[in-house]
């Protein structure tokens, strides 16, 4: 025993062997037990909020919280391990209150600790957002589906701002109040430089208050070559993300969503179909009239077509066809359902035309040929 005590008290790098062994044991325990400890702590915190989580499984909570808690445990173990050691005097390092390698390492550690705490807070905010998102999905209105992600992102930005100023105050001993006061003039310059970003931010609040569209609506924004149509997936602080019919995701700045023309297709109670049915030029007038009457009568009796007066009439003489104007309104706002109704109508139009022995027109031209041996004077005679 006396031998072990003497061996443990031997000095190495300015520290006893016993302290070096304790240092190594703490590091190994931190690396080996960080996952287990993070799982235990995650389950403990989950039980604290379990009455409010509803049907969200514990696996979702662990998935969000495990990584930052593991990193926090590792930082704590590093602190406990290095706290057992003394810095050798021969290294010539200045005290922790003077600028040098030692102070830089301490500030770096403290900053990393503050970032880790902010990481945990952000993950917890995301979990709370997940709780409210699940609840929003159970309601009929889509306003809360749109509001939950917006408030969640706003809370994340708030956490980052608090973590930033707390780090300046606690770690670097900065007078935050004086700093914020001194940023008055500088803030004006920053605001002018970030004018478009601020416009998009205020536009996002305008969208939430005025609600020209909500998440899930299909909208057409802009005019001309810059026009884009898609389903609203997310309304963020800077842009609104639209999913087009071909699967692409387009980010449109919020300021453009409220400053240019916007057509909310979801708010339509009906969709219009307008086209020409072209029949051959030699179609008899009685046959043409009968076809028009049958089409009008069939469309008027369809429950999937609104009772707005359908416009079915013989409209114009084309170059190679007799054109029947067909215009009706489908009683749906859904684009896919609208195409199904149009398909059903088109099949019926073919049946009506075939029933009356009509023929669809195709482009034709009449060409007159003159013999090369025939003179112009012969034609005059």
C-alpha positions as CSV (number, residue, x, y, z in Angstrom):
1,X,0.0,0.0,0.0
2,X,2.8,2.4,0.9
3,X,4.4,1.6,-2.6
4,X,1.1,2.5,-4.4
5,X,0.7,5.7,-2.3
6,X,4.3,6.7,-3.2
7,X,3.7,5.8,-6.9
8,X,0.5,7.8,-7.1
9,X,2.2,10.8,-5.5
10,X,5.0,10.9,-8.1
11,X,5.1,14.0,-10.2
12,X,4.7,14.0,-14.0
13,X,4.2,17.2,-16.1
14,X,3.6,19.1,-12.9
15,X,0.9,16.7,-11.7
16,X,0.7,13.6,-9.6
17,X,0.3,10.3,-11.3
18,X,-3.0,9.9,-9.3
19,X,-4.4,13.1,-10.8
20,X,-3.4,12.0,-14.3
21,X,-5.1,8.6,-13.8
22,X,-8.3,10.4,-12.6
23,X,-8.1,12.7,-15.6
24,X,-7.9,9.7,-18.0
25,X,-10.7,7.9,-16.2
26,X,-13.0,10.9,-16.4
27,X,-12.3,11.3,-20.1
28,X,-12.9,7.6,-20.8
29,X,-16.1,7.7,-18.8
30,X,-17.3,10.7,-20.7
31,X,-16.7,9.1,-24.1
32,X,-18.1,5.7,-23.0
33,X,-21.2,6.9,-21.1
34,X,-22.2,10.0,-22.9
35,X,-24.8,8.1,-25.1
36,X,-26.2,6.2,-22.1
37,X,-26.4,9.4,-20.0
38,X,-28.0,11.3,-22.9
39,X,-30.7,8.7,-23.3
40,X,-31.4,8.7,-19.6
41,X,-31.7,12.5,-19.4
42,X,-33.8,12.6,-22.6
43,X,-36.3,10.1,-21.1
44,X,-36.3,12.1,-17.8
45,X,-37.1,15.4,-19.6
46,X,-39.7,13.7,-21.8
47,X,-41.5,12.5,-18.7
48,X,-41.7,16.1,-17.4
49,X,-43.5,17.3,-20.6
50,X,-45.3,14.0,-21.3
51,X,-48.8,15.3,-20.3
52,X,-48.5,17.9,-23.1
53,X,-47.0,15.9,-25.9
54,X,-50.1,14.0,-26.9
55,X,-49.4,11.2,-29.4
56,X,-45.8,12.2,-30.2
57,X,-43.6,9.2,-29.4
58,X,-40.5,9.4,-27.2
59,X,-38.4,8.4,-30.1
60,X,-39.0,11.8,-31.7
61,X,-37.9,13.6,-28.5
62,X,-34.8,11.5,-28.2
63,X,-33.9,12.0,-31.9
64,X,-34.0,15.8,-31.4
65,X,-32.3,16.0,-28.0
66,X,-29.8,13.2,-27.9
67,X,-27.0,14.8,-29.9
68,X,-26.8,18.1,-28.1
69,X,-27.1,16.5,-24.7
70,X,-24.3,14.1,-25.6
71,X,-22.1,17.1,-26.5
72,X,-23.1,18.9,-23.2
73,X,-22.1,15.8,-21.2
74,X,-18.8,15.6,-23.0
75,X,-18.1,19.3,-22.2
76,X,-18.9,18.7,-18.5
77,X,-16.6,15.7,-18.4
78,X,-13.8,17.7,-20.0
79,X,-14.2,20.4,-17.4
80,X,-14.2,17.9,-14.5
81,X,-11.1,16.2,-16.0
82,X,-9.0,19.3,-16.6
83,X,-10.1,20.7,-13.3
84,X,-8.0,17.9,-11.7
85,X,-4.8,19.1,-13.5
86,X,-2.5,21.9,-12.7
87,X,-0.6,23.7,-15.5
88,X,3.2,23.2,-15.1
89,X,5.0,26.4,-14.1
90,X,7.8,25.7,-16.7
91,X,5.3,26.3,-19.5
92,X,5.3,29.9,-18.6
93,X,1.6,30.6,-19.2
94,X,0.1,33.7,-17.8
95,X,-2.8,33.7,-15.4
96,X,-6.4,33.2,-16.7
97,X,-7.1,36.9,-16.2
98,X,-4.4,38.0,-18.6
99,X,-4.5,37.7,-22.3
100,X,-2.7,34.6,-23.5
101,X,-3.2,31.0,-24.6
102,X,-4.8,30.1,-21.3
103,X,-7.4,32.9,-21.5
104,X,-8.2,32.0,-25.2
105,X,-8.8,28.3,-24.3
106,X,-11.1,29.3,-21.4
107,X,-13.1,31.7,-23.6
108,X,-13.3,29.1,-26.3
109,X,-14.6,26.5,-23.9
110,X,-17.2,28.9,-22.4
111,X,-18.3,30.0,-25.9
112,X,-18.7,26.3,-26.9
113,X,-20.7,25.7,-23.8
114,X,-23.1,28.6,-24.6
115,X,-23.5,27.4,-28.1
116,X,-24.3,23.9,-26.8
117,X,-27.0,25.3,-24.4
118,X,-28.5,27.3,-27.3
119,X,-28.4,24.1,-29.4
120,X,-30.4,22.3,-26.7
121,X,-32.9,25.2,-26.5
122,X,-33.4,25.2,-30.2
123,X,-34.0,21.5,-30.4
124,X,-36.6,21.8,-27.5
125,X,-38.3,24.7,-29.4
126,X,-38.5,22.4,-32.5
127,X,-40.1,19.7,-30.3
128,X,-42.7,22.1,-28.9
129,X,-43.4,23.2,-32.5
130,X,-43.9,19.5,-33.4
131,X,-46.5,19.2,-30.6
132,X,-48.5,22.2,-31.8
133,X,-48.1,21.1,-35.5
134,X,-49.7,17.7,-34.6
135,X,-52.5,19.6,-32.8
136,X,-53.0,21.9,-35.8
137,X,-53.4,18.9,-38.1
138,X,-56.4,17.9,-36.1
139,X,-58.3,21.2,-36.7
140,X,-60.2,22.1,-39.8
141,X,-58.7,25.5,-40.3
142,X,-55.4,25.8,-42.1
143,X,-54.4,29.1,-40.4
144,X,-52.8,27.3,-37.5
145,X,-50.9,25.0,-39.9
146,X,-49.4,28.2,-41.3
147,X,-48.9,30.0,-38.0
148,X,-47.1,27.2,-36.1
149,X,-43.9,27.0,-38.4
150,X,-43.8,30.8,-38.5
151,X,-43.9,31.1,-34.6
152,X,-41.4,28.2,-34.3
153,X,-38.9,30.0,-36.6
154,X,-39.5,33.3,-34.7
155,X,-38.7,31.5,-31.4
156,X,-35.5,30.0,-32.8
157,X,-34.3,33.4,-33.9
158,X,-35.2,34.7,-30.4
159,X,-33.1,31.9,-28.8
160,X,-30.2,32.7,-31.0
161,X,-30.3,36.4,-30.2
162,X,-30.5,35.7,-26.5
163,X,-27.6,33.2,-26.7
164,X,-25.5,35.7,-28.7
165,X,-26.0,38.6,-26.2
166,X,-25.6,36.2,-23.2
167,X,-22.3,35.0,-24.6
168,X,-21.1,38.6,-25.0
169,X,-22.1,39.4,-21.5
170,X,-21.1,36.3,-19.6
171,X,-18.1,35.1,-21.6
172,X,-16.5,38.3,-22.9
173,X,-17.8,40.8,-20.1
174,X,-19.4,43.1,-22.7
175,X,-21.9,45.7,-21.5
176,X,-24.8,44.6,-23.7
177,X,-27.0,47.5,-22.8
178,X,-24.3,50.0,-23.9
179,X,-23.6,47.9,-27.0
180,X,-27.3,48.0,-28.1
181,X,-27.4,51.7,-27.4
182,X,-24.3,52.4,-29.5
183,X,-25.8,50.4,-32.4
184,X,-28.5,53.1,-32.9
185,X,-26.6,54.9,-35.8
186,X,-25.0,51.6,-36.9
187,X,-28.4,50.0,-37.0
188,X,-29.7,52.6,-39.4
189,X,-26.8,51.8,-41.8
190,X,-27.4,48.1,-41.4
191,X,-31.2,48.6,-42.1
192,X,-30.4,50.5,-45.3
193,X,-28.0,47.8,-46.4
194,X,-30.5,45.1,-45.7
195,X,-33.5,46.9,-47.1
196,X,-34.8,44.0,-49.2
197,X,-34.4,41.6,-46.3
198,X,-36.4,43.9,-44.0
199,X,-39.0,44.3,-46.7
200,X,-39.4,40.5,-47.0
201,X,-39.6,40.3,-43.2
202,X,-42.4,42.8,-42.9
203,X,-44.1,41.3,-45.9
204,X,-44.2,37.9,-44.1
205,X,-46.1,39.6,-41.2
206,X,-48.5,41.2,-43.8
207,X,-49.2,37.8,-45.3
208,X,-50.0,36.4,-41.9
209,X,-52.3,39.3,-41.0
210,X,-54.0,39.8,-44.4
211,X,-54.0,36.1,-45.4
212,X,-54.2,36.4,-49.2
213,X,-53.3,32.7,-49.1
214,X,-52.4,30.0,-46.6
215,X,-50.3,26.9,-46.6
216,X,-51.8,24.4,-49.0
217,X,-53.4,26.9,-51.4
218,X,-52.5,26.8,-55.1
219,X,-51.6,30.3,-56.3
220,X,-50.4,32.1,-59.4
221,X,-48.0,34.9,-58.7
222,X,-46.7,37.5,-61.1
223,X,-47.4,38.1,-64.8
224,X,-45.8,37.4,-68.1
225,X,-42.6,35.4,-68.2
226,X,-42.1,35.8,-64.4
227,X,-45.4,34.1,-63.7
228,X,-45.3,31.0,-61.5
229,X,-48.0,28.7,-60.3
230,X,-47.6,26.2,-57.4
231,X,-48.9,25.0,-54.1
232,X,-47.8,26.9,-51.0
233,X,-45.6,24.7,-48.9
234,X,-44.1,27.1,-46.4
235,X,-44.3,30.8,-45.6
236,X,-40.9,31.9,-44.2
237,X,-39.4,35.2,-43.0
238,X,-37.8,35.9,-46.4
239,X,-39.7,33.9,-49.0
240,X,-42.7,31.7,-49.7
241,X,-41.9,28.3,-51.1
242,X,-44.2,27.0,-53.9
243,X,-44.3,23.4,-55.2
244,X,-45.0,23.4,-59.0
245,X,-46.8,20.8,-60.9
246,X,-43.6,19.4,-62.2
247,X,-42.3,18.9,-58.7
248,X,-39.9,21.9,-58.5
249,X,-39.7,24.0,-55.4
250,X,-39.6,27.8,-56.1
251,X,-38.8,30.4,-53.5
252,X,-40.6,33.7,-54.2
253,X,-39.6,36.7,-52.0
254,X,-42.4,37.7,-49.8
255,X,-42.3,41.3,-50.9
256,X,-43.2,40.1,-54.4
257,X,-46.0,38.0,-53.1
258,X,-47.8,41.0,-51.8
259,X,-46.7,43.7,-54.3
260,X,-47.6,42.0,-57.6
261,X,-50.8,40.4,-58.8
262,X,-51.7,37.1,-57.1
263,X,-54.4,34.7,-58.2
264,X,-55.5,32.3,-55.4
265,X,-56.7,29.3,-57.4
266,X,-57.9,27.5,-54.3
267,X,-60.4,30.2,-53.6
268,X,-62.2,29.5,-56.9
269,X,-65.6,27.9,-56.5
270,X,-65.5,26.8,-60.2
271,X,-63.2,26.4,-63.2
272,X,-64.0,27.5,-66.7
273,X,-63.5,25.3,-69.8
274,X,-63.6,27.1,-73.2
275,X,-62.7,25.6,-76.6
276,X,-64.0,25.1,-80.1
277,X,-65.5,22.0,-81.5
278,X,-64.7,22.0,-85.3
279,X,-66.8,20.1,-87.7
280,X,-66.3,19.5,-91.4
281,X,-67.4,22.3,-93.8
282,X,-69.9,20.0,-95.6
283,X,-71.9,19.3,-92.4
284,X,-75.6,19.9,-93.1
285,X,-77.2,22.8,-91.2
286,X,-79.9,20.5,-89.7
287,X,-77.2,18.1,-88.4
288,X,-75.2,21.0,-87.0
289,X,-78.2,22.4,-85.2
290,X,-79.1,19.0,-83.8
291,X,-75.5,18.4,-82.5
292,X,-75.5,21.8,-80.8
293,X,-78.9,21.2,-79.2
294,X,-77.8,17.8,-77.9
295,X,-74.6,19.1,-76.5
296,X,-76.4,21.9,-74.7
297,X,-79.0,19.6,-73.3
298,X,-76.4,17.1,-72.0
299,X,-74.2,19.7,-70.4
300,X,-77.2,21.4,-68.7
301,X,-78.1,18.1,-67.0
302,X,-74.6,17.3,-65.6
303,X,-74.4,17.7,-61.7
304,X,-70.6,18.2,-61.9
305,X,-71.1,21.3,-64.0
306,X,-72.3,24.5,-62.4
307,X,-75.7,25.9,-63.3
308,X,-74.0,29.0,-64.6
309,X,-75.4,29.3,-68.1
310,X,-73.2,27.2,-70.4
311,X,-72.5,28.8,-73.8
312,X,-73.0,26.3,-76.6
313,X,-73.5,27.7,-80.0
314,X,-72.5,27.7,-83.7
315,X,-69.9,30.5,-83.6
316,X,-67.9,31.0,-86.8
317,X,-67.0,29.8,-90.2
318,X,-63.4,28.7,-90.1
319,X,-61.1,28.3,-93.0
320,X,-61.7,24.5,-93.1
321,X,-64.4,24.0,-90.4
322,X,-67.6,25.0,-88.8
323,X,-66.7,26.1,-85.3
324,X,-69.0,25.4,-82.3
325,X,-68.1,27.4,-79.2
326,X,-68.3,25.4,-76.0
327,X,-67.9,27.1,-72.7
328,X,-69.0,25.7,-69.3
329,X,-67.9,25.9,-65.6
330,X,-66.9,22.8,-63.7
331,X,-68.1,22.8,-60.1
332,X,-64.7,22.2,-58.5
333,X,-61.5,24.2,-57.6
334,X,-59.3,21.1,-57.8
335,X,-57.2,21.0,-60.9
336,X,-57.1,17.2,-61.2
337,X,-60.9,16.9,-60.7
338,X,-61.4,19.6,-63.3
339,X,-59.4,17.6,-65.8
340,X,-61.5,14.5,-65.1
341,X,-64.7,16.4,-65.8
342,X,-63.2,17.8,-69.0
343,X,-62.3,14.3,-70.1
344,X,-65.8,13.0,-69.4
345,X,-67.3,15.9,-71.4
346,X,-64.9,15.3,-74.3
347,X,-65.9,11.6,-74.6
348,X,-69.5,12.6,-74.6
349,X,-68.9,15.2,-77.4
350,X,-67.3,12.5,-79.6
351,X,-70.4,10.2,-78.9
352,X,-72.9,13.0,-79.9
353,X,-71.0,13.9,-83.1
354,X,-70.8,10.2,-84.1
355,X,-74.5,9.7,-83.2
356,X,-75.5,12.2,-85.8
357,X,-73.0,11.0,-88.4
358,X,-71.0,14.2,-88.1
359,X,-67.3,14.5,-89.0
360,X,-64.6,16.4,-87.3
361,X,-62.7,18.9,-89.4
362,X,-59.1,18.8,-90.4
363,X,-57.1,21.5,-92.2
364,X,-57.8,21.3,-95.9
365,X,-56.8,23.4,-99.0
366,X,-58.2,23.4,-102.5
367,X,-55.5,23.6,-105.2
368,X,-56.3,24.3,-108.9
369,X,-53.8,23.0,-111.4
370,X,-53.4,24.4,-114.9
371,X,-51.9,22.4,-117.9
372,X,-48.7,23.8,-119.2
373,X,-50.0,23.5,-122.9
374,X,-53.0,25.6,-122.0
375,X,-52.6,29.3,-122.9
376,X,-54.1,32.2,-120.9
377,X,-56.2,33.1,-124.0
378,X,-57.9,29.7,-124.0
379,X,-59.0,30.4,-120.4
380,X,-60.5,33.7,-121.4
381,X,-62.6,32.0,-124.2
